[in-house]
Amino acid sequence: MANGNLPRRIIKETQRLLSEPEPGISASPSEDNMRYFNVMILGPTQSPYEGGVFKLELFLPEEYPMAGLQVRFLTKIYHPNIDKLGRICLDMLKDRWSPVLRIRIVLLSIQALLSAPNPDDPLSENIAKYWKSNEAEAVETAKEWTRLYASGA
């Protein structure tokens, strides 16, 4: 971590992410750019995403923490709050960002979103409609996509 122009807060957050990882979440900075993180989130147990390994990218803008971090799924996922580009509908990433939030909290919130999809606040309208009209089949589709795209292969 010899990136001297990084704010102290980013250095401290990065060190804590590496030394005290959360279960099912790994986040490591790129060697080329310490503001860019490669993230992996394991699908939570008892969710349609169980057994999946989801890759995400996370970026800390120059204004961080005054401006929110940017994060998106790289692994294809069937979820009402995640669109086909991997963008995530989570209030703390949009209008509810606060400088007191940390990378760890955001990643835990994304992991929680996998356990509890919210079709009433969708980013993917079609998936949300299907989730609301036939939840059992939507969950089966989410499981199938997890097998197809997030098998960790």
Disulfide bonds with the S-S distance in Angstrom:
none
